[in-house]
Amino acid sequence: MPWSFKATIAMFVVFAAGALLIGFACFESGWQALGHFAWGLLTAGVGLVGGLLFAIVCAATQPAWRRQSLFAGGLALLLLAGLVLFARSA
């Protein structure tokens, strides 16, 4: 498995950590909830954009892993679109 695909998977773990912070924000109130929500959105966004960039690098440099990296990139784009819609509605 190439390093760029491993980095893509690691960025999805960063996204999961951001989603967990957003989940914690749902159970709190006041400024602490707003802080957890903001840090969660930032962390999740960085994880998804980083995962997308590493998936593009993997697709461009590793022909054997092109299908898996394009799937990971598409998944990152869909999750990023969902995160943007969630942030706009909150």
PyMOL commands that set and color helices and strands:
alter all, ss='L'
color gray80, all
select helices_A, chain A and resi 3-26+31-61+63-89
alter helices_A, ss='H'
color red, helices_A
deselect
rebuild
show_as cartoon
